[in-house]
Amino acid sequence: MNTYNHRSIQWILFLLLITGSAVSFAQKKAPNYTLKGKITGMKSTDKVTVYLERYRGDNMQQDSALVKNGTFSFCGNVKDPVWAILSYSLSTKEGGEAVRPSSELFIEKGVLNVSFSLGNISQAVFSGSPLNTEKVAYESKTADLITALSEVRSAYFKVEDLMGDSTQDRAKLKQQMKAIEKRSDSLDNLKTTTDSSYIARHPSNYFSLYLLSESFRHGMPFELAMGLFKQIKAPLKLTLAGRKLTTDLQRAQKVSVGMVAPEFSLPDSTGKVVKLSSYRGKYVLVDFWASWCVPCRQENPNVVAAYQKFSTYNFNVLGISSDFGRDSWMAALREDKLSWPNLLDAGQKVGKLFDVTAIPSNFLIGPDGKIIAKNLRGAALERKLAEVLPH
């Protein structure tokens, strides 16, 4: 009887082992994507390692593969398309330094082929991937616009650097900066219009969802972005990118035009605690800026002019600075002659409350506490004040 039980137990354990192995094997999903790559122009002595960085929200996963006979491959599983960066490092026999040139792409289900010549990965050619084909086609159509935007931003940073040189003519540089900003605004508007047109025409394309997410992140107005998102087909909204954009839009909606501005309180430059609710019954411009922000400093004279012109008509300004130190903040207040209450938001808690992702940024709030307009810069601020203020 004991022998029978012993053998029975052995048999049961054997069956459990086999069954467990089968279950474990079944749980390992077969890869649903394969990325096959080919690199031309390599020397026999070159050692090239290719890296694939896949992004899902804020999470990044990196894989690497050694190039053999000019080829490499990656495989894995994706539920939805994911944005990725393909790069490589090159080590030569002569001891050349490793470099990491890169190209952006999407990883989606299926077999994706990519080929490029060594030193020219930015011109990689993709096949077998409808999403990457669409991406490349759109980038080709908008290449001139992207180049123009890049050039105007380079010009801006060049003038910005010169602003710190005391030997330069600051008045002349300010005029150059205004011209550059005007050109930049024009190009940004064209980019927004171009992206919007594409998204509206392709509501069932994942690239439209990606393009909308990027455009909104880079400043597309909330009302426009929300209108376009409503046109996006339902299945796309259930993807990780769709859910993230839903969350971003919901957060932005809380501080959109027509909504009651969130309450906050911070100490001003004299230490007195100021609450936004203390401005009920008045028009107030909540102005986010910082002493280190050149565009903010360029915009300050416009805000000063508007304040001087409309302060007698129930118009007020409340400055919110994200400066890291008090000294630079106070110096900027004196230099720019910002005479209205200014609050230091060192931890950017109020900035996050208003979903501010870039400065300068401002919110015009009416007597009832509701947001009337956002990001009024230059002459647009005075035009809006003339429209809404009783005078």
C-alpha positions in Angstrom: 0.0 0.0 0.0 2.8 2.4 0.8 4.6 1.5 -2.4 1.4 2.1 -4.4 1.0 5.6 -2.8 4.6 6.4 -3.4 4.4 5.6 -7.1 1.1 7.4 -7.4 2.6 10.5 -5.9 5.5 10.3 -8.3 3.2 10.0 -11.2 1.1 13.0 -10.1 4.2 15.1 -9.6 5.3 14.1 -13.1 2.0 15.1 -14.6 2.0 18.4 -12.7 5.5 19.1 -14.0 4.5 18.4 -17.6 1.3 20.4 -17.3 3.1 23.3 -15.6 5.7 23.4 -18.4 2.9 23.4 -21.0 1.1 26.2 -19.3 4.3 28.2 -18.9 5.1 27.7 -22.6 1.6 28.8 -23.6 1.9 31.9 -21.6 5.0 33.0 -23.5 3.4 34.8 -26.4 5.0 34.6 -29.8 6.3 38.0 -30.9 3.8 40.1 -32.8 6.3 42.5 -34.3 9.7 42.1 -35.9 12.0 44.9 -36.9 14.5 43.8 -39.6 17.3 46.2 -40.4 20.0 46.5 -43.0 23.0 48.9 -42.9 25.1 49.7 -45.9 28.5 51.3 -46.1 30.1 49.4 -43.2 33.8 48.4 -43.2 34.7 44.9 -42.2 36.5 46.3 -39.2 33.5 48.3 -38.0 31.7 47.2 -34.9 28.1 48.6 -34.9 25.6 48.2 -32.1 22.0 49.2 -32.8 19.7 50.4 -30.0 15.9 50.4 -30.0 14.2 52.6 -27.4 10.5 52.0 -27.1 8.3 54.5 -25.3 5.0 53.8 -23.6 3.9 57.0 -21.8 6.8 57.9 -19.5 8.2 54.4 -19.5 11.2 53.5 -21.8 12.5 50.1 -22.7 15.8 49.8 -24.5 17.0 46.8 -26.5 20.3 46.4 -28.3 21.6 44.2 -31.2 25.0 43.7 -32.7 25.1 44.1 -36.4 26.3 41.0 -38.3 27.0 41.0 -42.0 25.2 44.4 -42.2 21.9 43.2 -40.7 20.2 43.3 -37.3 16.8 42.5 -35.9 14.5 43.1 -33.0 11.2 41.4 -32.0 8.7 41.6 -29.3 5.0 42.3 -28.5 3.0 45.5 -28.6 -0.7 46.0 -28.0 -0.8 49.4 -29.6 1.7 51.3 -31.8 4.5 52.7 -29.7 6.8 55.6 -30.5 10.5 54.6 -30.7 14.0 55.8 -31.4 16.4 53.7 -33.4 20.1 54.6 -33.0 23.5 53.0 -33.2 27.0 53.3 -31.9 30.1 52.8 -34.1 33.5 51.5 -32.8 36.3 51.5 -35.4 39.5 49.5 -35.4 41.3 52.8 -35.2 39.6 53.6 -31.9 37.1 56.1 -33.1 34.6 57.4 -30.6 31.2 55.9 -30.4 28.4 58.1 -31.7 24.6 57.8 -31.4 22.9 59.2 -34.5 19.2 58.3 -34.4 15.9 58.2 -36.3 12.3 58.2 -34.9 9.8 55.6 -35.9 6.7 53.7 -34.8 6.7 50.0 -33.7 3.5 48.3 -34.8 2.3 44.7 -35.3 3.8 42.9 -38.3 7.2 42.8 -40.0 8.9 46.2 -40.4 11.9 46.6 -42.6 14.4 49.5 -42.2 17.5 50.2 -44.2 20.0 53.1 -44.0 23.6 53.8 -44.9 26.1 54.2 -42.1 26.2 57.9 -41.1 22.8 58.6 -42.6 20.3 57.0 -40.3 18.1 60.2 -40.5 17.3 59.2 -44.0 16.3 55.6 -43.1 13.8 53.9 -45.5 10.9 52.0 -44.0 8.7 49.3 -45.6 6.1 47.0 -44.3 4.7 49.6 -41.9 1.7 51.6 -43.0 2.1 53.9 -40.0 5.7 54.7 -40.7 4.9 55.2 -44.4 2.3 57.8 -43.4 4.7 59.5 -41.0 7.5 59.8 -43.6 5.0 61.1 -46.2 3.7 63.8 -43.8 7.2 64.8 -42.8 8.2 65.1 -46.4 5.2 67.4 -47.1 6.0 69.7 -44.1 9.8 69.6 -44.4 10.1 73.2 -45.6 7.9 74.4 -42.7 9.8 72.4 -40.1 13.1 73.8 -41.5 11.8 77.3 -41.3 10.7 76.8 -37.7 14.1 75.4 -36.8 15.9 78.3 -38.5 13.8 81.0 -36.7 14.3 79.3 -33.3 18.1 79.2 -34.0 18.0 82.9 -34.8 16.1 83.5 -31.6 18.6 81.7 -29.4 21.4 83.6 -31.2 19.9 87.0 -30.3 19.1 85.7 -26.8 22.8 84.9 -26.2 23.8 88.4 -27.5 21.4 90.0 -25.0 23.7 88.9 -22.2 26.6 90.8 -23.9 26.9 94.3 -22.4 28.8 95.5 -25.5 25.8 94.9 -27.8 23.1 97.4 -28.7 20.2 96.2 -26.6 17.6 98.4 -28.3 18.6 97.0 -31.7 18.6 93.4 -30.4 15.1 93.9 -28.9 13.8 95.0 -32.4 15.4 91.9 -33.9 13.8 89.8 -31.2 10.4 91.3 -32.0 10.8 90.6 -35.7 11.8 87.0 -34.9 8.9 86.5 -32.6 6.5 87.8 -35.2 7.9 85.4 -37.8 7.8 82.5 -35.2 4.2 83.2 -34.4 3.3 83.2 -38.1 5.0 79.9 -38.6 3.5 78.3 -35.5 0.0 79.3 -36.7 0.8 77.8 -40.1 2.0 74.6 -38.4 -1.2 74.4 -36.3 -3.4 74.9 -39.4 -1.5 72.3 -41.3 -1.7 69.7 -38.5 -5.3 70.4 -37.9 -6.2 70.0 -41.6 -4.5 66.6 -41.7 -6.1 65.4 -38.4 -9.6 66.4 -39.6 -9.1 64.5 -42.9 -7.8 61.3 -41.2 -9.8 60.7 -38.0 -9.2 56.9 -38.0 -5.5 57.1 -38.5 -3.2 56.5 -35.5 -0.8 59.0 -36.9 -3.5 61.7 -36.5 -3.8 60.8 -32.8 0.0 61.1 -32.4 0.1 64.4 -34.4 -2.7 65.8 -32.3 -1.0 64.8 -29.0 2.3 66.5 -30.2 0.5 69.6 -31.5 -1.4 70.0 -28.2 1.8 69.5 -26.2 3.5 72.2 -28.2 0.8 74.8 -27.8 -2.3 74.0 -29.9 -5.2 75.9 -28.3 -7.4 73.7 -26.1 -10.6 74.5 -27.9 -9.1 73.5 -31.3 -7.5 70.3 -29.8 -10.7 69.3 -28.1 -12.7 69.8 -31.3 -10.3 67.6 -33.2 -10.1 65.0 -30.5 -13.9 64.6 -30.7 -13.5 63.7 -34.4 -10.9 60.9 -33.6 -12.5 57.5 -33.9 -13.4 55.7 -30.7 -11.0 52.7 -31.0 -8.0 55.1 -31.1 -9.1 56.8 -27.9 -8.8 53.5 -26.1 -5.1 53.1 -26.9 -2.5 54.2 -24.4 -1.8 57.4 -26.4 -5.5 58.0 -26.6 -6.1 57.6 -22.9 -3.1 59.9 -22.1 -4.4 62.6 -24.4 -7.9 62.3 -22.8 -6.3 62.9 -19.4 -4.3 65.9 -20.7 -7.3 67.5 -22.3 -9.4 66.9 -19.1 -6.7 68.6 -17.1 -6.5 71.5 -19.6 -10.3 71.9 -19.7 -10.4 72.9 -16.0 -8.5 76.1 -16.9 -10.1 76.7 -20.4 -12.0 79.8 -21.4 -15.3 80.0 -19.5 -14.2 78.0 -16.5 -13.8 79.4 -13.0 -10.1 79.9 -12.3 -8.8 77.7 -9.5 -8.2 79.4 -6.2 -4.6 79.8 -4.9 -2.7 81.9 -2.4 1.0 82.9 -2.2 3.1 85.5 -0.5 4.0 88.6 -2.5 7.3 90.4 -2.6 6.6 92.0 0.7 5.6 88.8 2.4 1.8 89.5 2.3 -0.3 86.5 1.4 -2.5 87.2 -1.7 -5.5 85.2 -2.7 -6.9 85.1 -6.2 -10.4 85.3 -4.7 -9.6 88.7 -3.4 -9.8 90.0 -7.0 -13.5 89.0 -7.4 -15.4 91.9 -8.9 -12.3 93.0 -10.8 -10.6 92.1 -14.1 -7.2 90.5 -13.4 -4.5 89.2 -15.6 -2.7 86.3 -13.9 0.7 86.5 -15.6 3.2 83.6 -15.4 6.8 84.5 -16.0 10.4 84.3 -14.7 13.4 86.6 -14.6 15.5 84.1 -16.6 12.9 83.8 -19.3 13.9 86.1 -22.2 10.5 86.0 -24.0 8.9 86.9 -20.6 11.2 89.9 -20.2 10.4 90.9 -23.7 6.7 90.7 -23.1 6.8 92.6 -19.7 6.8 96.1 -21.4 3.6 95.2 -23.2 2.0 94.2 -19.9 3.2 97.4 -18.3 1.8 99.5 -21.1 -1.6 97.7 -20.9 -1.7 98.1 -17.1 -0.9 101.9 -17.3 -3.6 102.3 -19.9 -6.4 100.3 -18.3 -5.7 100.2 -14.6 -8.3 103.0 -14.0 -11.0 100.7 -15.6 -11.0 98.0 -13.0 -8.0 96.1 -14.6 -5.4 94.5 -12.4 -2.3 92.3 -12.9 -1.1 89.5 -10.7 2.4 88.3 -11.5 3.3 84.6 -10.8 7.1 84.0 -11.1 8.7 80.6 -11.2 12.1 82.0 -10.3 14.4 79.7 -8.2 15.9 82.6 -6.2 14.5 85.7 -4.6 17.4 88.0 -5.6 17.1 87.6 -9.4 13.3 87.8 -9.0 13.4 91.1 -7.1 16.0 92.6 -9.5 13.8 91.8 -12.5 10.8 93.4 -10.7 12.8 96.6 -10.3 14.3 96.6 -13.8 11.1 95.9 -15.6 9.1 98.3 -13.3 6.4 95.7 -12.4 4.4 97.7 -9.9 1.5 95.2 -9.4 1.5 92.4 -6.8 4.0 89.7 -7.7 4.1 86.2 -6.2 6.9 83.7 -6.1 5.8 80.2 -7.2 9.1 78.5 -6.6 7.6 75.0 -6.5 5.4 75.8 -9.5 2.4 74.6 -7.6 0.2 77.4 -9.0 1.7 76.8 -12.5 0.6 73.2 -12.3 -2.8 74.2 -11.0 -3.2 76.3 -14.2 -1.6 73.6 -16.4 1.1 75.9 -17.5 3.7 74.0 -19.4 5.6 77.0 -20.9 6.2 80.7 -20.1 5.2 83.4 -20.8 1.6 82.4 -20.2 -1.3 84.4 -18.9 -5.0 84.1 -18.1 -7.4 87.1 -18.2 -10.1 86.5 -15.5 -13.4 88.4 -15.2 -15.2 89.8 -12.2 -17.1 86.6 -11.8 -13.8 84.6 -11.5 -14.2 82.9 -14.9 -11.4 82.8 -17.5 -12.1 85.2 -20.4 -9.0 84.6 -22.5 -5.6 83.0 -22.4 -2.1 83.8 -23.6 -2.7 87.3 -24.8 0.6 88.7 -26.0 1.7 91.9 -27.6 -1.1 94.0 -29.0 -3.6 91.2 -28.5 -3.7 92.0 -24.8 -4.8 95.6 -25.3 -7.3 94.7 -28.0 -9.0 92.2 -25.7 -9.0 94.7 -22.8 -10.5 97.3 -24.9 -13.2 94.8 -25.9 -14.2 93.6 -22.5 -13.6 96.5 -20.1 -16.4 99.0 -19.5 -14.8 102.4 -20.3 
